[in-house]
């Protein structure tokens, strides 16, 4: 497991750091995260990256600020800039919570909004690693709607939400009880729920 690094107080209290982060983010005006109206009224909309990124947790470089405040360490790295990459949500949380150290591996910055790309301060909270993982698993199970009359949707949704990449068209099979034979499924609508 990668050790979490603390961002020095001089850098966290530099107003230009927050401006640097917010230049790369925008308000989720289209509600891509799919939050309810009551959540948005209470917590506000997510702040998401302006550029579409494939990372689940977007990172941002703080190298210019480490350099500005003479905090550069003599690291033996090919690309020194990568030594100063931090998750954007952790940077935002540390700016608004200067007295809370982030180098404790038992604590994680949690997304209350369940949108891992969000860095809105009101959507972030420091919780234990165990609680963070428990909430994540609960969310995955809650999102998998169970229809007892159609188990293929349940299995498909759980696999999709858990990140298991099953190519249903290539791996799913139907079993015909009359003939006792399996047939390959090319369309999810034709699948009876077996692998």
Secondary structure as UniProt FT lines:
FT   HELIX           9..12
FT   HELIX           15..22
FT   TURN            23..24
FT   STRAND          25..27
FT   TURN            29..30
FT   TURN            32..33
FT   HELIX           37..43
FT   STRAND          47..49
FT   STRAND          59..61
FT   HELIX           63..68
FT   TURN            69..70
FT   HELIX           80..84
FT   STRAND          85..87
FT   HELIX           88..96
FT   TURN            98..99
FT   TURN            105..106
FT   STRAND          107..111
FT   TURN            112..113
FT   TURN            116..117
FT   HELIX           121..123
FT   STRAND          124..128
FT   HELIX           129..143
FT   TURN            148..149
FT   HELIX           151..161
FT   TURN            162..163
FT   HELIX           168..171
FT   STRAND          173..176
FT   TURN            177..180
FT   STRAND          181..184
FT   HELIX           188..190
//
